[in-house]
C-alpha cells in the first residue's frame, strides 16, 4: 500500500506561485503543537491547517523566512493536495484555477 504524500503550493499577492512543497512529518508535528497552543480546530478549519503546513514546509525548504502572520498577509491562496506520486512543480495554476481540477 502506497503512502499518500502531502504537498502545499501558495500564491502570493503579487501573483507569483510557489511550490509545491512536500509536507513532511516535522511540519505535521509542528502543526499539531501550534494548533493545540493556539486552540485551532483542524477539522473545523481545514484551510487554516493547509495554510500553516504549506507555510512551514516552504519555510523549512528555505523558500522564505516569513513568520506565519507575515505569510498570511502575503498570500492570496493555498492549494493542498494528497497524492501517491511525487509532485514537482506541476500543481494547479492558482492564479487561474480550473474548477474541474478540484480534488
C-alpha positions, 0 to 999 in steps of 0.5 A, spaced: 500 500 500 502 506 497 503 512 502 499 518 500 504 524 500 502 531 502 504 537 498 502 545 499 503 550 493 501 558 495 500 564 491 502 570 493 499 577 492 503 579 487 501 573 483 507 569 483 506 561 485 510 557 489 511 550 490 509 545 491 512 543 497 512 536 500 509 536 507 513 532 511 512 529 518 516 535 522 511 540 519 505 535 521 508 535 528 509 542 528 502 543 526 499 539 531 503 543 537 501 550 534 494 548 533 493 545 540 497 552 543 493 556 539 486 552 540 485 551 532 480 546 530 483 542 524 477 539 522 473 545 523 478 549 519 481 545 514 484 551 510 487 554 516 491 547 517 493 547 509 495 554 510 500 553 516 503 546 513 504 549 506 507 555 510 512 551 514 514 546 509 516 552 504 519 555 510 523 549 512 525 548 504 528 555 505 523 558 500 522 564 505 523 566 512 516 569 513 513 568 520 506 565 519 502 572 520 507 575 515 505 569 510 498 570 511 498 577 509 502 575 503 498 570 500 492 570 496 491 562 496 493 555 498 492 549 494 493 542 498 493 536 495 494 528 497 497 524 492 501 517 491 506 520 486 511 525 487 509 532 485 514 537 482 512 543 480 506 541 476 500 543 481 494 547 479 495 554 476 492 558 482 492 564 479 487 561 474 484 555 477 480 550 473 474 548 477 474 541 474 481 540 477 478 540 484 480 534 488 
